[in-house]
Amino acid sequence: MTPEQIHLIIQDEIGAEYPNDKRYYNAKCASPIWAGGGSGVTIGIGFDLGFNTKAEITKAWGSKVNGNHLVYFLECSGIKGIVAKKKIGAISRSIKIPYEIAIEVFMESSLPKFTKLTKSIYPNLDNLNDTTQAILIGLVYNRGASLKDKEGSTRRVEMRELVDATNKADYAVIAALIHRMKRLWVGTDVSGLVERRENESKLILNSIA
């Protein structure tokens, strides 16, 4: 995977304007954060402890941080939403994860995991252009790989419709579906995802212009 693709995947996770831009990460992401909504406590480059098992956390971080920090990470496993918000306090603010460690975990653990997950639902991924591949991996990194809605919900409709669009390599439809997802976050405490989806849609369209 190229540096440009990696940048596209992580840029919104750490506010990076260009590859290896650490400024926002060092200022805002080096300590654990809660991003709002149904998120868990997030560390490093978008590593959401709420959506990782204790075994996954230990495998990814066990050799990268000291024991006390790992204990805190494990305590946050599976915890999401307002309960996760309450885990942000003095202990979390005392933890500082260097960017170099965060990118190691991303490259060794997160990227392989989410590339595999993305291919599991969008099997034509490798036949799409580099920009679209990266954006879809970033989308699954952000939203997960589920294609199923809970009863009465329509939150995963676009994720399902992307299966056909990616199989056909229909870039216009892929961009439109990602743009349409912004409906989920308008007026919420994670409204930054509205702009993120808009930008991803534009990047895909620009990649075929």
Secondary structure, 3 states (H helix, E strand, C coil): CCHHHHHHHHHHHHCCCCCCCCHHHHHHHCCCEECCCCCCEEECCCEEHHHCCHHHHHHHHCCCCCHHHHHHHHHCCCCCHHHHHCCCCHHHHCCCCCHHHHHHHHHHHHHHHHHHHHHHHCCCHHHCCHHHHHHHHHHHHHHCCCCCCCCCCCCCHHHHHHHHHHHCCCHHHHHHHHHHHHHHCCCCCCCHHHHHHHHHHHHHHHHCC
